[in-house]
Amino acid sequence: MPSCPICGKAADPAYRPFCSARCKQVDLSRWLNEVYRVPADTPTDDLPDDSPSRPNEPTTN
């Protein structure tokens, strides 16, 4: 039987993959507080910040 990813005890089928409701809530709290993060590639701009106009942005006159 797999172990709980939070505390390492044997997982309970009722709370799978956790061993208890407490460990399940700890995991949820970590997600909500952004302790766990999925890495993402951030697109870089092709134009410098001081460029007079940027694509997809309205121009002001």
Predicted model as a PDB file, atoms N, CA, C, CB and O in Angstrom, pLDDT in the B-factor column:
MODEL        1                                                                  
ATOM      1  N   MET A   1       0.853  -1.178   0.000  1.00 73.00           N  
ATOM      2  CA  MET A   1       0.000   0.000   0.000  1.00 73.00           C  
ATOM      3  C   MET A   1       0.900   1.244   0.000  1.00 73.00           C  
ATOM      4  CB  MET A   1      -0.971  -0.003   1.236  1.00 73.00           C  
ATOM      5  O   MET A   1       1.882   1.294   0.741  1.00 73.00           O  
ATOM      6  N   PRO A   2       0.570   2.247  -0.827  1.00 88.00           N  
ATOM      7  CA  PRO A   2       1.390   3.452  -0.889  1.00 88.00           C  
ATOM      8  C   PRO A   2       1.323   4.244   0.422  1.00 88.00           C  
ATOM      9  CB  PRO A   2       0.943   4.331  -2.058  1.00 88.00           C  
ATOM     10  O   PRO A   2       0.396   4.092   1.217  1.00 88.00           O  
ATOM     11  N   SER A   3       2.316   5.077   0.613  1.00 95.00           N  
ATOM     12  CA  SER A   3       2.339   5.871   1.837  1.00 95.00           C  
ATOM     13  C   SER A   3       1.802   7.281   1.577  1.00 95.00           C  
ATOM     14  CB  SER A   3       3.767   5.940   2.406  1.00 95.00           C  
ATOM     15  O   SER A   3       1.798   7.764   0.445  1.00 95.00           O  
ATOM     16  N   CYS A   4       1.356   7.914   2.639  1.00 97.00           N  
ATOM     17  CA  CYS A   4       0.802   9.264   2.592  1.00 97.00           C  
ATOM     18  C   CYS A   4       1.910  10.245   2.183  1.00 97.00           C  
ATOM     19  CB  CYS A   4       0.183   9.662   3.976  1.00 97.00           C  
ATOM     20  O   CYS A   4       2.996  10.216   2.763  1.00 97.00           O  
ATOM     21  N   PRO A   5       1.654  11.113   1.193  1.00 95.00           N  
ATOM     22  CA  PRO A   5       2.687  12.054   0.757  1.00 95.00           C  
ATOM     23  C   PRO A   5       2.979  13.148   1.797  1.00 95.00           C  
ATOM     24  CB  PRO A   5       2.267  12.697  -0.551  1.00 95.00           C  
ATOM     25  O   PRO A   5       3.990  13.842   1.688  1.00 95.00           O  
ATOM     26  N   ILE A   6       2.117  13.307   2.789  1.00 96.00           N  
ATOM     27  CA  ILE A   6       2.322  14.340   3.806  1.00 96.00           C  
ATOM     28  C   ILE A   6       3.117  13.810   4.987  1.00 96.00           C  
ATOM     29  CB  ILE A   6       0.984  14.883   4.285  1.00 96.00           C  
ATOM     30  O   ILE A   6       4.116  14.417   5.373  1.00 96.00           O  
ATOM     31  N   CYS A   7       2.696  12.692   5.572  1.00 96.00           N  
ATOM     32  CA  CYS A   7       3.348  12.208   6.791  1.00 96.00           C  
ATOM     33  C   CYS A   7       4.072  10.882   6.636  1.00 96.00           C  
ATOM     34  CB  CYS A   7       2.341  12.076   7.868  1.00 96.00           C  
ATOM     35  O   CYS A   7       4.865  10.518   7.504  1.00 96.00           O  
ATOM     36  N   GLY A   8       3.825  10.150   5.558  1.00 96.00           N  
ATOM     37  CA  GLY A   8       4.525   8.900   5.312  1.00 96.00           C  
ATOM     38  C   GLY A   8       3.846   7.664   5.868  1.00 96.00           C  
ATOM     39  O   GLY A   8       4.334   6.556   5.646  1.00 96.00           O  
ATOM     40  N   LYS A   9       2.733   7.811   6.586  1.00 96.00           N  
ATOM     41  CA  LYS A   9       2.003   6.649   7.093  1.00 96.00           C  
ATOM     42  C   LYS A   9       1.316   5.938   5.937  1.00 96.00           C  
ATOM     43  CB  LYS A   9       0.966   7.067   8.169  1.00 96.00           C  
ATOM     44  O   LYS A   9       1.250   6.463   4.826  1.00 96.00           O  
ATOM     45  N   ALA A  10       0.810   4.747   6.205  1.00 96.00           N  
ATOM     46  CA  ALA A  10       0.091   3.986   5.181  1.00 96.00           C  
ATOM     47  C   ALA A  10      -1.178   4.740   4.773  1.00 96.00           C  
ATOM     48  CB  ALA A  10      -0.263   2.560   5.699  1.00 96.00           C  
ATOM     49  O   ALA A  10      -1.898   5.256   5.628  1.00 96.00           O  
ATOM     50  N   ALA A  11      -1.443   4.802   3.490  1.00 96.00           N  
ATOM     51  CA  ALA A  11      -2.622   5.505   2.990  1.00 96.00           C  
ATOM     52  C   ALA A  11      -3.892   4.753   3.345  1.00 96.00           C  
ATOM     53  CB  ALA A  11      -2.532   5.697   1.477  1.00 96.00           C  
ATOM     54  O   ALA A  11      -3.923   3.523   3.355  1.00 96.00           O  
ATOM     55  N   ASP A  12      -4.934   5.513   3.636  1.00 95.00           N  
ATOM     56  CA  ASP A  12      -6.251   4.950   3.938  1.00 95.00           C  
ATOM     57  C   ASP A  12      -7.091   5.049   2.670  1.00 95.00           C  
ATOM     58  CB  ASP A  12      -6.943   5.695   5.147  1.00 95.00           C  
ATOM     59  O   ASP A  12      -7.174   6.132   2.090  1.00 95.00           O  
ATOM     60  N   PRO A  13      -7.719   3.965   2.218  1.00 94.00           N  
ATOM     61  CA  PRO A  13      -8.527   4.021   0.990  1.00 94.00           C  
ATOM     62  C   PRO A  13      -9.608   5.102   1.017  1.00 94.00           C  
ATOM     63  CB  PRO A  13      -9.177   2.681   0.752  1.00 94.00           C  
ATOM     64  O   PRO A  13      -9.978   5.618  -0.038  1.00 94.00           O  
ATOM     65  N   ALA A  14     -10.116   5.453   2.178  1.00 95.00           N  
ATOM     66  CA  ALA A  14     -11.158   6.481   2.273  1.00 95.00           C  
ATOM     67  C   ALA A  14     -10.607   7.874   1.957  1.00 95.00           C  
ATOM     68  CB  ALA A  14     -11.782   6.474   3.673  1.00 95.00           C  
ATOM     69  O   ALA A  14     -11.367   8.753   1.551  1.00 95.00           O  
ATOM     70  N   TYR A  15      -9.292   8.091   2.138  1.00 95.00           N  
ATOM     71  CA  TYR A  15      -8.685   9.406   1.924  1.00 95.00           C  
ATOM     72  C   TYR A  15      -7.562   9.356   0.885  1.00 95.00           C  
ATOM     73  CB  TYR A  15      -8.144   9.952   3.242  1.00 95.00           C  
ATOM     74  O   TYR A  15      -6.736  10.265   0.805  1.00 95.00           O  
ATOM     75  N   ARG A  16      -7.544   8.304   0.106  1.00 94.00           N  
ATOM     76  CA  ARG A  16      -6.488   8.056  -0.850  1.00 94.00           C  
ATOM     77  C   ARG A  16      -6.080   9.302  -1.616  1.00 94.00           C  
ATOM     78  CB  ARG A  16      -6.914   6.997  -1.806  1.00 94.00           C  
ATOM     79  O   ARG A  16      -6.983   9.984  -2.100  1.00 94.00           O  
ATOM     80  N   PRO A  17      -4.847   9.663  -1.771  1.00 96.00           N  
ATOM     81  CA  PRO A  17      -3.633   8.952  -1.388  1.00 96.00           C  
ATOM     82  C   PRO A  17      -3.139   9.310   0.020  1.00 96.00           C  
ATOM     83  CB  PRO A  17      -2.546   9.240  -2.391  1.00 96.00           C  
ATOM     84  O   PRO A  17      -2.000   8.999   0.370  1.00 96.00           O  
ATOM     85  N   PHE A  18      -3.970   9.950   0.815  1.00 97.00           N  
ATOM     86  CA  PHE A  18      -3.576  10.381   2.161  1.00 97.00           C  
ATOM     87  C   PHE A  18      -3.994   9.346   3.206  1.00 97.00           C  
ATOM     88  CB  PHE A  18      -4.201  11.753   2.494  1.00 97.00           C  
ATOM     89  O   PHE A  18      -4.721   8.399   2.905  1.00 97.00           O  
ATOM     90  N   CYS A  19      -3.521   9.543   4.439  1.00 97.00           N  
ATOM     91  CA  CYS A  19      -3.853   8.601   5.507  1.00 97.00           C  
ATOM     92  C   CYS A  19      -5.040   9.081   6.335  1.00 97.00           C  
ATOM     93  CB  CYS A  19      -2.647   8.386   6.410  1.00 97.00           C  
ATOM     94  O   CYS A  19      -5.658   8.288   7.046  1.00 97.00           O  
ATOM     95  N   SER A  20      -5.365  10.371   6.249  1.00 97.00           N  
ATOM     96  CA  SER A  20      -6.446  10.915   7.073  1.00 97.00           C  
ATOM     97  C   SER A  20      -6.983  12.199   6.454  1.00 97.00           C  
ATOM     98  CB  SER A  20      -5.957  11.178   8.513  1.00 97.00           C  
ATOM     99  O   SER A  20      -6.404  12.749   5.517  1.00 97.00           O  
ATOM    100  N   ALA A  21      -8.108  12.664   7.002  1.00 97.00           N  
ATOM    101  CA  ALA A  21      -8.684  13.932   6.547  1.00 97.00           C  
ATOM    102  C   ALA A  21      -7.735  15.084   6.861  1.00 97.00           C  
ATOM    103  CB  ALA A  21     -10.062  14.175   7.207  1.00 97.00           C  
ATOM    104  O   ALA A  21      -7.666  16.057   6.110  1.00 97.00           O  
ATOM    105  N   ARG A  22      -7.002  14.972   7.973  1.00 98.00           N  
ATOM    106  CA  ARG A  22      -6.073  16.029   8.354  1.00 98.00           C  
ATOM    107  C   ARG A  22      -4.989  16.198   7.296  1.00 98.00           C  
ATOM    108  CB  ARG A  22      -5.442  15.725   9.717  1.00 98.00           C  
ATOM    109  O   ARG A  22      -4.722  17.322   6.871  1.00 98.00           O  
ATOM    110  N   CYS A  23      -4.363  15.114   6.864  1.00 97.00           N  
ATOM    111  CA  CYS A  23      -3.317  15.201   5.841  1.00 97.00           C  
ATOM    112  C   CYS A  23      -3.881  15.699   4.516  1.00 97.00           C  
ATOM    113  CB  CYS A  23      -2.649  13.837   5.644  1.00 97.00           C  
ATOM    114  O   CYS A  23      -3.201  16.417   3.783  1.00 97.00           O  
ATOM    115  N   LYS A  24      -5.098  15.329   4.211  1.00 97.00           N  
ATOM    116  CA  LYS A  24      -5.749  15.814   2.995  1.00 97.00           C  
ATOM    117  C   LYS A  24      -5.917  17.331   3.058  1.00 97.00           C  
ATOM    118  CB  LYS A  24      -7.122  15.126   2.798  1.00 97.00           C  
ATOM    119  O   LYS A  24      -5.682  18.023   2.067  1.00 97.00           O  
ATOM    120  N   GLN A  25      -6.326  17.854   4.229  1.00 97.00           N  
ATOM    121  CA  GLN A  25      -6.497  19.293   4.417  1.00 97.00           C  
ATOM    122  C   GLN A  25      -5.153  20.029   4.407  1.00 97.00           C  
ATOM    123  CB  GLN A  25      -7.233  19.567   5.729  1.00 97.00           C  
ATOM    124  O   GLN A  25      -5.065  21.147   3.899  1.00 97.00           O  
ATOM    125  N   VAL A  26      -4.118  19.414   4.960  1.00 97.00           N  
ATOM    126  CA  VAL A  26      -2.778  20.014   4.927  1.00 97.00           C  
ATOM    127  C   VAL A  26      -2.335  20.187   3.481  1.00 97.00           C  
ATOM    128  CB  VAL A  26      -1.755  19.140   5.710  1.00 97.00           C  
ATOM    129  O   VAL A  26      -1.805  21.237   3.115  1.00 97.00           O  
ATOM    130  N   ASP A  27      -2.545  19.175   2.665  1.00 97.00           N  
ATOM    131  CA  ASP A  27      -2.173  19.248   1.254  1.00 97.00           C  
ATOM    132  C   ASP A  27      -2.955  20.345   0.534  1.00 97.00           C  
ATOM    133  CB  ASP A  27      -2.409  17.899   0.570  1.00 97.00           C  
ATOM    134  O   ASP A  27      -2.376  21.115  -0.232  1.00 97.00           O  
ATOM    135  N   LEU A  28      -4.256  20.421   0.771  1.00 96.00           N  
ATOM    136  CA  LEU A  28      -5.083  21.462   0.152  1.00 96.00           C  
ATOM    137  C   LEU A  28      -4.596  22.843   0.571  1.00 96.00           C  
ATOM    138  CB  LEU A  28      -6.568  21.280   0.533  1.00 96.00           C  
ATOM    139  O   LEU A  28      -4.502  23.747  -0.258  1.00 96.00           O  
ATOM    140  N   SER A  29      -4.289  23.006   1.837  1.00 96.00           N  
ATOM    141  CA  SER A  29      -3.793  24.286   2.340  1.00 96.00           C  
ATOM    142  C   SER A  29      -2.490  24.679   1.654  1.00 96.00           C  
ATOM    143  CB  SER A  29      -3.588  24.221   3.856  1.00 96.00           C  
ATOM    144  O   SER A  29      -2.285  25.849   1.332  1.00 96.00           O  
ATOM    145  N   ARG A  30      -1.621  23.719   1.430  1.00 95.00           N  
ATOM    146  CA  ARG A  30      -0.360  24.015   0.741  1.00 95.00           C  
ATOM    147  C   ARG A  30      -0.603  24.493  -0.683  1.00 95.00           C  
ATOM    148  CB  ARG A  30       0.541  22.783   0.727  1.00 95.00           C  
ATOM    149  O   ARG A  30       0.074  25.405  -1.157  1.00 95.00           O  
ATOM    150  N   TRP A  31      -1.568  23.880  -1.369  1.00 93.00           N  
ATOM    151  CA  TRP A  31      -1.905  24.331  -2.722  1.00 93.00           C  
ATOM    152  C   TRP A  31      -2.487  25.743  -2.694  1.00 93.00           C  
ATOM    153  CB  TRP A  31      -2.903  23.359  -3.380  1.00 93.00           C  
ATOM    154  O   TRP A  31      -2.101  26.593  -3.497  1.00 93.00           O  
ATOM    155  N   LEU A  32      -3.412  25.991  -1.771  1.00 94.00           N  
ATOM    156  CA  LEU A  32      -4.067  27.297  -1.721  1.00 94.00           C  
ATOM    157  C   LEU A  32      -3.115  28.421  -1.319  1.00 94.00           C  
ATOM    158  CB  LEU A  32      -5.228  27.249  -0.756  1.00 94.00           C  
ATOM    159  O   LEU A  32      -3.299  29.569  -1.726  1.00 94.00           O  
ATOM    160  N   ASN A  33      -2.112  28.097  -0.531  1.00 93.00           N  
ATOM    161  CA  ASN A  33      -1.120  29.092  -0.115  1.00 93.00           C  
ATOM    162  C   ASN A  33       0.072  29.153  -1.056  1.00 93.00           C  
ATOM    163  CB  ASN A  33      -0.641  28.793   1.286  1.00 93.00           C  
ATOM    164  O   ASN A  33       1.079  29.794  -0.756  1.00 93.00           O  
ATOM    165  N   GLU A  34      -0.049  28.477  -2.202  1.00 89.00           N  
ATOM    166  CA  GLU A  34       0.951  28.469  -3.265  1.00 89.00           C  
ATOM    167  C   GLU A  34       2.316  27.957  -2.817  1.00 89.00           C  
ATOM    168  CB  GLU A  34       1.099  29.847  -3.820  1.00 89.00           C  
ATOM    169  O   GLU A  34       3.351  28.412  -3.305  1.00 89.00           O  
ATOM    170  N   VAL A  35       2.307  26.992  -1.869  1.00 91.00           N  
ATOM    171  CA  VAL A  35       3.545  26.325  -1.489  1.00 91.00           C  
ATOM    172  C   VAL A  35       3.992  25.438  -2.643  1.00 91.00           C  
ATOM    173  CB  VAL A  35       3.361  25.495  -0.183  1.00 91.00           C  
ATOM    174  O   VAL A  35       5.178  25.369  -2.966  1.00 91.00           O  
ATOM    175  N   TYR A  36       3.024  24.756  -3.261  1.00 87.00           N  
ATOM    176  CA  TYR A  36       3.299  23.956  -4.450  1.00 87.00           C  
ATOM    177  C   TYR A  36       3.086  24.869  -5.650  1.00 87.00           C  
ATOM    178  CB  TYR A  36       2.378  22.669  -4.524  1.00 87.00           C  
ATOM    179  O   TYR A  36       2.097  25.600  -5.711  1.00 87.00           O  
ATOM    180  N   ARG A  37       3.993  24.830  -6.585  1.00 83.00           N  
ATOM    181  CA  ARG A  37       3.841  25.642  -7.788  1.00 83.00           C  
ATOM    182  C   ARG A  37       4.223  24.811  -8.993  1.00 83.00           C  
ATOM    183  CB  ARG A  37       4.702  26.927  -7.712  1.00 83.00           C  
ATOM    184  O   ARG A  37       5.138  23.989  -8.940  1.00 83.00           O  
ATOM    185  N   VAL A  38       3.516  25.034 -10.062  1.00 80.00           N  
ATOM    186  CA  VAL A  38       3.820  24.385 -11.324  1.00 80.00           C  
ATOM    187  C   VAL A  38       4.671  25.366 -12.120  1.00 80.00           C  
ATOM    188  CB  VAL A  38       2.510  23.969 -12.106  1.00 80.00           C  
ATOM    189  O   VAL A  38       4.221  26.481 -12.382  1.00 80.00           O  
ATOM    190  N   PRO A  39       5.890  24.989 -12.513  1.00 82.00           N  
ATOM    191  CA  PRO A  39       6.734  25.918 -13.260  1.00 82.00           C  
ATOM    192  C   PRO A  39       6.119  26.260 -14.609  1.00 82.00           C  
ATOM    193  CB  PRO A  39       8.128  25.330 -13.457  1.00 82.00           C  
ATOM    194  O   PRO A  39       5.509  25.413 -15.263  1.00 82.00           O  
ATOM    195  N   ALA A  40       6.287  27.502 -15.008  1.00 79.00           N  
ATOM    196  CA  ALA A  40       5.758  27.949 -16.291  1.00 79.00           C  
ATOM    197  C   ALA A  40       6.797  28.802 -16.995  1.00 79.00           C  
ATOM    198  CB  ALA A  40       4.442  28.735 -16.106  1.00 79.00           C  
ATOM    199  O   ALA A  40       7.555  29.535 -16.360  1.00 79.00           O  
ATOM    200  N   ASP A  41       6.819  28.695 -18.296  1.00 79.00           N  
ATOM    201  CA  ASP A  41       7.705  29.545 -19.082  1.00 79.00           C  
ATOM    202  C   ASP A  41       7.006  30.882 -19.285  1.00 79.00           C  
ATOM    203  CB  ASP A  41       8.075  28.879 -20.455  1.00 79.00           C  
ATOM    204  O   ASP A  41       5.849  30.931 -19.701  1.00 79.00           O  
ATOM    205  N   THR A  42       7.709  31.953 -18.991  1.00 74.00           N  
ATOM    206  CA  THR A  42       7.156  33.282 -19.180  1.00 74.00           C  
ATOM    207  C   THR A  42       7.637  33.811 -20.524  1.00 74.00           C  
ATOM    208  CB  THR A  42       7.564  34.238 -18.018  1.00 74.00           C  
ATOM    209  O   THR A  42       8.840  33.833 -20.784  1.00 74.00           O  
ATOM    210  N   PRO A  43       6.721  34.232 -21.374  1.00 66.00           N  
ATOM    211  CA  PRO A  43       7.160  34.750 -22.668  1.00 66.00           C  
ATOM    212  C   PRO A  43       7.937  36.053 -22.490  1.00 66.00           C  
ATOM    213  CB  PRO A  43       5.953  34.972 -23.598  1.00 66.00           C  
ATOM    214  O   PRO A  43       7.587  36.885 -21.653  1.00 66.00           O  
ATOM    215  N   THR A  44       8.967  36.215 -23.265  1.00 62.00           N  
ATOM    216  CA  THR A  44       9.743  37.452 -23.215  1.00 62.00           C  
ATOM    217  C   THR A  44       9.228  38.397 -24.280  1.00 62.00           C  
ATOM    218  CB  THR A  44      11.257  37.178 -23.408  1.00 62.00           C  
ATOM    219  O   THR A  44       8.764  37.970 -25.337  1.00 62.00           O  
ATOM    220  N   ASP A  45       9.312  39.661 -23.995  1.00 61.00           N  
ATOM    221  CA  ASP A  45       8.886  40.670 -24.964  1.00 61.00           C  
ATOM    222  C   ASP A  45       9.945  40.811 -26.051  1.00 61.00           C  
ATOM    223  CB  ASP A  45       8.630  42.035 -24.269  1.00 61.00           C  
ATOM    224  O   ASP A  45      11.143  40.720 -25.782  1.00 61.00           O  
ATOM    225  N   ASP A  46       9.496  41.032 -27.265  1.00 61.00           N  
ATOM    226  CA  ASP A  46      10.415  41.252 -28.373  1.00 61.00           C  
ATOM    227  C   ASP A  46      10.848  42.713 -28.454  1.00 61.00           C  
ATOM    228  CB  ASP A  46       9.771  40.824 -29.686  1.00 61.00           C  
ATOM    229  O   ASP A  46      11.881  43.027 -29.044  1.00 61.00           O  
ATOM    230  N   LEU A  47      10.059  43.599 -27.860  1.00 56.00           N  
ATOM    231  CA  LEU A  47      10.352  45.025 -27.903  1.00 56.00           C  
ATOM    232  C   LEU A  47      10.828  45.507 -26.541  1.00 56.00           C  
ATOM    233  CB  LEU A  47       9.117  45.819 -28.351  1.00 56.00           C  
ATOM    234  O   LEU A  47      10.382  44.995 -25.514  1.00 56.00           O  
ATOM    235  N   PRO A  48      11.721  46.479 -26.520  1.00 59.00           N  
ATOM    236  CA  PRO A  48      12.134  47.032 -25.223  1.00 59.00           C  
ATOM    237  C   PRO A  48      10.988  47.790 -24.566  1.00 59.00           C  
ATOM    238  CB  PRO A  48      13.349  47.961 -25.394  1.00 59.00           C  
ATOM    239  O   PRO A  48      10.043  48.200 -25.239  1.00 59.00           O  
ATOM    240  N   ASP A  49      11.071  47.975 -23.255  1.00 61.00           N  
ATOM    241  CA  ASP A  49       9.996  48.641 -22.513  1.00 61.00           C  
ATOM    242  C   ASP A  49       9.753  50.073 -22.962  1.00 61.00           C  
ATOM    243  CB  ASP A  49      10.309  48.632 -21.046  1.00 61.00           C  
ATOM    244  O   ASP A  49       8.631  50.563 -22.836  1.00 61.00           O  
ATOM    245  N   ASP A  50      10.760  50.758 -23.481  1.00 61.00           N  
ATOM    246  CA  ASP A  50      10.576  52.150 -23.896  1.00 61.00           C  
ATOM    247  C   ASP A  50      10.125  52.293 -25.345  1.00 61.00           C  
ATOM    248  CB  ASP A  50      11.857  52.910 -23.698  1.00 61.00           C  
ATOM    249  O   ASP A  50      10.166  53.388 -25.906  1.00 61.00           O  
ATOM    250  N   SER A  51       9.700  51.200 -25.944  1.00 54.00           N  
ATOM    251  CA  SER A  51       9.214  51.230 -27.313  1.00 54.00           C  
ATOM    252  C   SER A  51       7.938  52.070 -27.390  1.00 54.00           C  
ATOM    253  CB  SER A  51       8.960  49.798 -27.834  1.00 54.00           C  
ATOM    254  O   SER A  51       7.101  51.988 -26.491  1.00 54.00           O  
ATOM    255  N   PRO A  52       7.769  52.889 -28.463  1.00 58.00           N  
ATOM    256  CA  PRO A  52       6.581  53.749 -28.560  1.00 58.00           C  
ATOM    257  C   PRO A  52       5.264  52.984 -28.667  1.00 58.00           C  
ATOM    258  CB  PRO A  52       6.715  54.650 -29.746  1.00 58.00           C  
ATOM    259  O   PRO A  52       4.244  53.463 -28.171  1.00 58.00           O  
ATOM    260  N   SER A  53       5.257  51.832 -29.287  1.00 58.00           N  
ATOM    261  CA  SER A  53       4.023  51.051 -29.354  1.00 58.00           C  
ATOM    262  C   SER A  53       4.365  49.580 -29.207  1.00 58.00           C  
ATOM    263  CB  SER A  53       3.261  51.311 -30.686  1.00 58.00           C  
ATOM    264  O   SER A  53       5.401  49.107 -29.674  1.00 58.00           O  
ATOM    265  N   ARG A  54       3.472  48.879 -28.551  1.00 55.00           N  
ATOM    266  CA  ARG A  54       3.671  47.455 -28.325  1.00 55.00           C  
ATOM    267  C   ARG A  54       2.505  46.723 -28.988  1.00 55.00           C  
ATOM    268  CB  ARG A  54       3.769  47.117 -26.785  1.00 55.00           C  
ATOM    269  O   ARG A  54       1.392  47.248 -29.008  1.00 55.00           O  
ATOM    270  N   PRO A  55       2.726  45.557 -29.516  1.00 59.00           N  
ATOM    271  CA  PRO A  55       1.625  44.799 -30.141  1.00 59.00           C  
ATOM    272  C   PRO A  55       0.498  44.532 -29.145  1.00 59.00           C  
ATOM    273  CB  PRO A  55       2.146  43.464 -30.708  1.00 59.00           C  
ATOM    274  O   PRO A  55       0.739  44.321 -27.957  1.00 59.00           O  
ATOM    275  N   ASN A  56      -0.711  44.546 -29.640  1.00 64.00           N  
ATOM    276  CA  ASN A  56      -1.908  44.237 -28.856  1.00 64.00           C  
ATOM    277  C   ASN A  56      -2.203  45.243 -27.745  1.00 64.00           C  
ATOM    278  CB  ASN A  56      -1.768  42.877 -28.258  1.00 64.00           C  
ATOM    279  O   ASN A  56      -2.980  44.949 -26.837  1.00 64.00           O  
ATOM    280  N   GLU A  57      -1.593  46.417 -27.807  1.00 60.00           N  
ATOM    281  CA  GLU A  57      -1.909  47.456 -26.840  1.00 60.00           C  
ATOM    282  C   GLU A  57      -2.395  48.676 -27.608  1.00 60.00           C  
ATOM    283  CB  GLU A  57      -0.675  47.802 -25.945  1.00 60.00           C  
ATOM    284  O   GLU A  57      -1.863  48.996 -28.671  1.00 60.00           O  
ATOM    285  N   PRO A  58      -3.398  49.354 -27.075  1.00 61.00           N  
ATOM    286  CA  PRO A  58      -3.895  50.543 -27.777  1.00 61.00           C  
ATOM    287  C   PRO A  58      -2.849  51.659 -27.732  1.00 61.00           C  
ATOM    288  CB  PRO A  58      -5.231  51.030 -27.154  1.00 61.00           C  
ATOM    289  O   PRO A  58      -2.110  51.803 -26.758  1.00 61.00           O  
ATOM    290  N   THR A  59      -2.808  52.435 -28.799  1.00 60.00           N  
ATOM    291  CA  THR A  59      -1.890  53.563 -28.842  1.00 60.00           C  
ATOM    292  C   THR A  59      -2.622  54.809 -28.393  1.00 60.00           C  
ATOM    293  CB  THR A  59      -1.298  53.753 -30.258  1.00 60.00           C  
ATOM    294  O   THR A  59      -3.809  54.976 -28.673  1.00 60.00           O  
ATOM    295  N   THR A  60      -1.923  55.676 -27.702  1.00 62.00           N  
ATOM    296  CA  THR A  60      -2.517  56.937 -27.281  1.00 62.00           C  
ATOM    297  C   THR A  60      -1.875  58.058 -28.060  1.00 62.00           C  
ATOM    298  CB  THR A  60      -2.355  57.160 -25.761  1.00 62.00           C  
ATOM    299  O   THR A  60      -0.662  58.054 -28.269  1.00 62.00           O  
ATOM    300  N   ASN A  61      -2.673  59.022 -28.493  1.00 58.00           N  
ATOM    301  CA  ASN A  61      -2.155  60.149 -29.263  1.00 58.00           C  
ATOM    302  C   ASN A  61      -2.291  61.411 -28.512  1.00 58.00           C  
ATOM    303  CB  ASN A  61      -2.845  60.274 -30.576  1.00 58.00           C  
ATOM    304  O   ASN A  61      -1.905  62.469 -29.008  1.00 58.00           O  
TER     305      ASN A  61                                                      
ENDMDL                                                                          
END                                                                             
